[in-house]
Amino acid sequence: MAVASRTPLIAGNWKMNLDHLQAVAFVQKLHWTLKDAKHEDGSVEVAVFPPYTDLRTVQTLLDADKIPFALGAQDLSTQDSGAFTGEISGAFLAKLDCRYVIIGHSERRQYHAETDDVVAAKTKAALKHGLVPVICVGETAEDLEKHGASAVPVGQLEVALEGLSADADIVVAYEPVWAIGSGQAATPDQAQEVCAKLRAVIAGSLGDEAAARTRVLYGGSVKSANIASFMREPDVDGALVGGASLVVDEFAAIVRYQKHVGV
């Protein structure tokens, strides 16, 4: 499972921030700031996850200016179409050239009561429409105290992978809930321990080849000051960045982590 075969992914989850006009200014400035960064030659993949109302605007900008960022959505429906007010089909996202979609973020699980079964259904919906699901798993502070760091995310991922084919194109994001927005990230050793166990789940469910190619990200108070330490770990293949992805210079510094690890 060589790390070199997995292109690092730095993904910015904007959550409910930036309207479509602000999004244009942000993406243009980010692209200019990163004009000489490694992402231009494919060494690192950069993805942005704007709100739904920004997607078409950002897609048009990326295409027109040939900006090499991947586009992602923050959620999708389990349904293709129909009487589901407020829901967004994976078919719609595919038409907007979205490559990725976040599935099962802790805020969806907490505020919208999304269960592991719902996350599994959304994962299948994403794959059906040619989208790459970024499957989020992680433990709360209470889970950590009761069960340790890996038990809950391992169980969540096992359900999400049920019934998937061995060639399913997925990304897994380990986001300890207690670290999100807290300013206190997990240690690199903690992240590595859980990410390695998640990779073992992928191997058990989809096979060793799938485990070797699937990127496992860390998320939770990621910033430029700590990204390099996470990226040194063999089973951490990138980051799902929240608040820091809304600050151009900070997010650009995270993308440029290679300067701190010598690659």
C-alpha positions in Angstrom: 0.0 0.0 0.0 2.6 2.6 -1.1 1.8 6.1 -0.2 3.4 7.3 -3.4 0.6 5.8 -5.5 -2.0 8.0 -3.8 -2.2 11.7 -4.9 -2.7 13.8 -1.8 -6.1 15.6 -1.6 -6.6 18.9 0.1 -10.3 19.6 0.3 -11.9 22.8 1.5 -15.4 22.4 3.0 -16.9 25.9 3.0 -20.0 24.8 4.9 -22.7 27.6 4.9 -20.3 30.4 4.0 -19.6 32.6 0.9 -22.4 33.6 -1.5 -21.8 33.1 -5.3 -20.2 36.6 -5.7 -17.9 36.0 -2.8 -17.1 32.6 -4.2 -15.8 34.0 -7.4 -13.5 36.4 -5.7 -12.2 33.7 -3.3 -11.5 31.1 -6.1 -9.7 33.7 -8.2 -7.5 34.8 -5.4 -6.8 31.3 -4.3 -5.8 30.3 -7.8 -3.5 33.4 -8.1 -2.0 32.6 -4.7 -1.3 29.0 -5.7 -0.1 29.7 -9.3 3.3 28.2 -8.6 2.2 25.5 -6.2 2.5 21.8 -6.6 -1.1 21.3 -7.4 -0.5 22.7 -10.9 1.5 19.6 -11.9 -0.8 17.1 -10.3 1.3 16.4 -7.2 -1.5 17.5 -5.0 -5.2 17.7 -5.8 -7.2 20.7 -4.5 -11.0 20.5 -4.2 -13.5 23.1 -3.1 -16.9 22.3 -1.7 -19.1 25.5 -1.9 -22.8 25.8 -0.9 -25.3 24.6 -3.5 -26.1 28.1 -4.6 -22.4 28.7 -5.6 -21.9 25.5 -7.6 -22.8 26.7 -11.1 -20.9 29.9 -10.7 -17.8 28.2 -9.4 -18.0 25.5 -12.1 -18.2 28.2 -14.9 -15.2 30.0 -13.4 -13.1 26.9 -13.1 -13.9 26.0 -16.7 -13.5 29.4 -18.2 -10.2 30.2 -16.5 -8.9 26.6 -16.6 -8.4 26.6 -12.9 -7.2 23.1 -11.8 -9.4 22.7 -8.7 -11.9 19.9 -8.4 -15.5 20.8 -7.5 -17.5 19.1 -4.8 -20.9 19.3 -3.2 -21.5 19.2 0.6 -24.3 16.6 0.5 -26.8 14.8 -1.8 -30.1 13.0 -1.7 -30.6 9.3 -1.6 -33.2 9.8 -4.3 -32.7 10.5 -8.0 -35.8 12.8 -8.4 -39.3 13.3 -7.2 -41.4 15.0 -4.5 -38.5 15.6 -2.1 -38.6 19.4 -1.4 -35.2 20.8 -0.7 -33.2 17.8 -1.7 -30.5 17.7 -4.4 -30.0 14.7 -6.7 -26.7 13.3 -7.5 -27.8 13.5 -11.2 -27.9 17.3 -10.8 -24.5 17.5 -9.3 -23.0 15.3 -12.0 -24.4 17.7 -14.6 -22.5 20.5 -12.9 -19.3 18.5 -13.3 -18.9 17.9 -9.6 -16.3 15.3 -8.9 -16.8 14.8 -5.2 -19.6 14.9 -2.7 -19.3 14.9 1.1 -21.3 12.1 2.7 -22.1 11.7 6.4 -20.4 14.8 7.8 -20.7 15.0 11.6 -22.9 18.1 11.2 -25.3 16.1 9.0 -25.3 13.3 11.5 -25.8 15.6 14.5 -28.2 18.2 13.1 -30.1 16.1 10.6 -30.1 12.8 12.4 -28.4 11.0 9.6 -27.8 7.4 10.5 -25.2 5.0 9.2 -27.8 3.4 7.0 -28.6 6.8 5.4 -24.9 7.5 4.9 -24.6 4.1 3.2 -27.6 4.9 0.9 -26.1 8.3 0.0 -22.8 6.6 -0.7 -24.5 4.3 -3.2 -26.4 7.3 -4.7 -23.2 9.2 -5.3 -21.5 6.3 -7.0 -24.5 5.6 -9.2 -24.1 9.1 -10.7 -20.4 8.9 -11.1 -19.5 11.1 -8.1 -16.8 10.2 -5.7 -18.2 10.1 -2.1 -16.0 11.6 0.6 -17.3 9.4 3.4 -16.9 11.1 6.8 -16.5 9.1 10.0 -15.5 10.0 13.5 -16.1 9.8 17.2 -17.5 12.3 19.7 -15.8 13.1 23.0 -18.2 10.8 24.7 -17.5 8.0 22.2 -13.8 8.5 22.7 -14.1 8.1 26.5 -16.3 5.1 26.3 -14.9 3.2 23.3 -11.6 4.7 22.3 -10.8 6.5 19.1 -11.3 3.9 16.5 -14.4 1.8 17.4 -17.1 4.3 16.2 -15.5 5.4 13.0 -14.6 1.8 12.1 -18.2 0.8 12.6 -19.5 3.7 10.6 -17.2 2.9 7.7 -18.1 -0.8 7.7 -21.8 0.1 7.2 -21.0 2.7 4.5 -19.0 0.1 2.5 -21.6 -2.7 2.6 -22.5 -3.9 -0.9 -20.0 -1.7 -2.7 -18.0 -3.2 -5.6 -14.2 -3.6 -5.3 -13.6 -0.9 -7.9 -15.7 1.7 -6.1 -14.0 5.1 -6.3 -14.3 6.5 -2.8 -12.4 8.8 -0.3 -12.7 8.4 3.4 -12.3 11.3 5.8 -11.6 10.7 9.5 -13.0 13.6 11.5 -12.9 13.2 15.2 -16.0 15.3 16.2 -14.3 16.5 19.3 -11.6 18.2 17.2 -13.9 19.9 14.6 -13.8 23.7 15.1 -12.3 23.3 18.6 -8.8 24.4 17.7 -7.5 21.2 19.2 -6.6 18.7 16.5 -5.9 15.0 17.1 -2.2 14.3 17.3 -0.5 12.9 14.2 -0.1 9.6 16.0 -3.8 9.5 16.9 -4.8 10.3 13.3 -2.4 7.6 11.9 -3.7 4.9 14.3 -7.3 5.5 13.2 -6.6 6.0 9.5 -4.6 2.8 9.4 -7.6 0.9 11.0 -9.9 2.5 8.4 -7.7 1.4 5.6 -7.9 -2.1 7.1 -11.7 -1.9 6.9 -11.4 -0.9 3.3 -9.2 -3.9 2.7 -11.6 -6.2 4.5 -14.6 -4.9 2.6 -13.3 -4.1 -0.9 -9.9 -5.8 -1.1 -6.3 -5.0 -0.8 -6.1 -3.1 -4.1 -9.0 -0.8 -3.1 -7.3 -0.2 0.2 -4.0 0.7 -1.5 -5.5 3.2 -3.9 -8.2 4.8 -1.6 -7.2 8.1 0.0 -7.9 8.5 3.7 -8.0 12.1 4.9 -7.8 13.7 8.3 -10.1 16.5 9.3 -10.6 18.5 12.5 -8.8 21.8 13.3 -6.4 21.4 10.4 -4.3 24.4 9.7 -1.0 25.4 8.1 0.9 24.9 11.4 0.0 21.3 11.7 -0.7 19.9 8.2 2.9 18.8 7.6 2.9 16.7 10.7 -0.2 14.8 9.6 1.1 14.3 6.0 4.2 12.6 7.3 2.0 9.7 8.5 1.8 6.8 6.0 -2.0 6.4 6.1 -2.9 10.1 6.0 -3.4 11.1 2.3 -4.7 14.6 2.7 -7.1 16.8 4.7 -10.7 17.8 4.8 -10.4 21.4 5.9 -13.2 23.5 7.4 -12.7 27.0 8.8 -9.2 27.3 7.5 -10.4 26.7 4.0 -12.2 30.1 4.1 -9.0 32.1 4.5 -7.1 32.2 1.2 -3.6 32.6 2.6 -4.1 29.9 5.2 -5.7 27.4 2.8 -3.0 28.0 0.3 -0.3 27.4 3.0 -2.0 24.1 3.7 -1.9 23.1 0.0 1.8 24.0 0.0 2.5 21.6 2.9 5.2 19.9 0.7 7.6 22.8 1.5 7.5 21.7 5.1 7.9 18.0 4.5 10.5 18.2 1.7 8.6 16.5 -1.2 
